[in-house]
């Protein structure tokens, strides 16, 4: 089925701009507010530089926490783990946090499933173990029982942070350097080597780094680079099938290739090398925004 270039253009421009302003920048601003306890407006420079290493860690963590559950729950989990860090930490402090998380994981592995559930730690209990003053956090906000896979992922991300701490220190800058001077694939592999981080989360994180980093936006992407910068979740999958006129489920890799080729065939990549990534974000935003409106309308109808 042929797809009109005007149909694609609205996702690349209008819906992408909505995603950038209302989702990406807004989310980063909220994260910085949590980290700094101040109402700080997000800007590109807020993620870069050694003094902003926690901001960069928070950006990566928040993206990797989007693991198929509700966004609100993922943000709550992110906030729990972000509270374990402060700007004055050194390598020894980071290793200490890793050790505490490792002990917590060991205490949850007790044979039968019912014992595992019983021994799951809450966000509040973990905060206390990590040395956070219990009076400074809300038991209600931190009531959630923590997911073992999340803890493993956070531990591995902290190990990555420790590895680069004495040099670059800033994870965002480290990945931008790989993208702009070496290889997008290498940056992708750095993320997928973290426990419980697969193609979707790595591509999602790197795609948004491309949007936020001026340095990354200047590089010439190779055809296969787009594949590891193009996350496919259920929202993008459904919107892609709609745009391409496909009725049956197909392999996500095939969807990626079809949409990237569509951008190339219609000349969008020549005008804007990030066009496929903007299409991806615009598709997600359009589907999520329409879904929210439909849910609201159905809720209102149910109350009348």
Helices and strands as residue ranges (DSSP letters): H 5-10, I 11-15, H 16-18, I 19-25, H 26-36, G 44-46, G 50-52, H 53-64, H 71-82, H 91-108, H 113-118, H 123-129, G 134-136, H 148-165, H 171-177, I 178-182, H 184-192, H 199-212, H 214-217, G 225-229, H 234-244, H 252-265, H 268-271, H 275-303
